[in-house]
Amino acid sequence: MRAAGAVTAEDIRAVQEAAMQSTALDFEHEHSATELQTAVARAVNHGAPIKDVASAAHMTALEVLDAADHFTYPGAAVLPEASVPVQ
């Protein structure tokens, strides 16, 4: 069994590799984006710091949280903006 730090470093490397593939101009961009989202979610779920994952993925912290959330809860509905009555 690996130490927690080793798993985090491995997860960060996976995020970096997926980010490089995602930014490459190729015909499998959707596949690369899914790999990046999976790597980001795995790193977050394994306890990697959000700022480290964001840096490795070239994403903002909010984008990392959104990616991890979307991967963890793929069927979750997005709530529409509340409509405010105009007076």
RAFENCOR-V279470 format. One record per backbone hydrogen bond with DSSP energy under -0.5 kcal/mol. NH is the residue of the N-H (numbers start at 1). CO is the residue of the C=O. E is the energy in kcal/mol with one decimal. If there is no record, write none. Layout:
BEGIN
NH;CO;E + NH;CO;E
END
This chain:
BEGIN
7;3;-1.8 + 8;4;-2.1 + 9;5;-2.2 + 10;6;-2.2 + 11;7;-2.6 + 12;8;-2.5 + 13;9;-2.2 + 14;10;-2.0 + 15;11;-2.1 + 16;12;-2.5 + 17;13;-2.5 + 18;14;-2.3 + 19;15;-2.5 + 20;16;-2.1 + 21;17;-2.0 + 22;18;-2.2 + 23;19;-1.7 + 24;20;-1.0 + 26;24;-1.1 + 29;26;-0.7 + 32;28;-2.3 + 33;29;-2.5 + 34;30;-1.9 + 35;31;-2.2 + 36;32;-2.3 + 37;33;-2.5 + 38;34;-2.5 + 39;35;-2.5 + 40;36;-2.8 + 41;37;-2.6 + 42;38;-2.5 + 43;39;-2.4 + 44;40;-2.5 + 45;41;-2.8 + 46;42;-1.6 + 47;44;-1.6 + 48;43;-2.6 + 52;49;-0.5 + 53;49;-2.2 + 54;50;-3.0 + 55;51;-2.0 + 56;52;-2.3 + 57;53;-2.3 + 58;54;-0.9 + 58;55;-0.6 + 59;54;-2.5 + 64;60;-2.0 + 65;61;-2.4 + 66;62;-2.6 + 67;63;-2.6 + 68;64;-2.7 + 69;65;-2.5 + 70;66;-2.9 + 71;67;-2.2 + 72;68;-2.5 + 73;69;-2.8 + 74;71;-0.6 + 76;73;-1.6 + 79;77;-0.6 + 84;82;-0.5 + 85;83;-0.6
END
